[in-house]
């Protein structure tokens, strides 16, 4: 006979936190959200911790190198999507590891033979007023000069005037040499009152541009997630099919942490993959997704460094409808967290868990942390921002961003859903959709983090670990859900009430 759970499976929206005593020192400024993401022994430090408990989903429409840089800059980590060729994924990892904060590869470039008309057209297209002039018009060609809006007068100069006639030639440029640090570059910028400093190699090839405004912006990222070489940390998703080819390439590219991306991680395929990676590489690897104690313990025994929790709760997910498997995200998390704590008690090894999918409101993140998650993974949340890799469109009078599931026809990531047998996607487990465009990652994260820290203060906790130990959580009845929103009033418009 089948086993029946007596309790229904629950979602985040069915729970609330109760406040604990807030002591005077428990202010948002004193709250830290630093959190471990790889297993560690009691009394030791995790090899990898995040400065904010956020990771972006292993999805084509969410996590490319651009998102990875933007999120690491704010203290979280992206797992670059694996539903692309190994070479492309490794190239994205390499870009993140090679990214030097404050050093940008020039995106507006022309040759000396171009004209003022070309400069204006490029400016219109990119919005950049600084144009690098290189021998072949590429970002890394031999630098011959720079054009800024100070070099021409639109009212006087002829449109067919050649760039070589009005650019500031290399002989008159102040430049930095390859290998210069950001603060040395900044000293040159200040000393010579520049807006932009080109960095060139020994053969005068252009490497980067350093802008005065970027240096100032850089200083405003106090939570940056950097490795010992001052490169951003980055993760990548792998699957249980081509890992023998994919993992070596990702490790070679410098990936910091891997995760097996699968809708159902409680499988011998995953155990084999974890064991292979552990036996052959010195790289951290998470596994999942699971929704219960059995799945958690199985993957921990295989050697996983963290475990991802959640089946069927993702915003674009139709797994529960298509196959009837899954579990309410809160119930899954509560059971796995209990298994994790028990495992820690017994072995002295703490295995972080990640709550993946189904976060709709910011308070769901705080609830997930209180229920035992060490960090969360989100798709929809990040897909809404400028930094996600998808198109921004206008639908009706609203701006939206595209967002599609890995199990949709558009992504066709069959490896994520594979249970052995024939390759390919037989039916969809995800949809192709739009999400409301929400602006920049940084601004939205600041707001979300502000809310989380404020809630921790209400709960009398100055860290995630303290919240997990002391939180008091209550179930809410269906009728009290109504009481939780604005009710029995006629609403006026207020942007402050938005999530
Ligand atoms: P969200 O934060 O609610 O949008 O959920 C994102 C999570 O949904 C991802 O991290 C994956 O675990 C999961 N996911 C991604 N694509 C699909 C899909 O096509 N079907 C089901 N789940 C998906």
Boltz pocket constraint, residues with backbone or C-beta under 6 A from the ligand:
constraints:
  - pocket:
      binder: B
      contacts: [[A, 57], [A, 58], [A, 59], [A, 262], [A, 263], [A, 310], [A, 312], [A, 313], [A, 314], [A, 315], [A, 316], [A, 317], [A, 318], [A, 319], [A, 356], [A, 357], [A, 358], [A, 359], [A, 377], [A, 378], [A, 379], [A, 380], [A, 381], [A, 404], [A, 405], [A, 406], [A, 407], [A, 408], [A, 429], [A, 430], [A, 431]]
      max_distance: 6.0
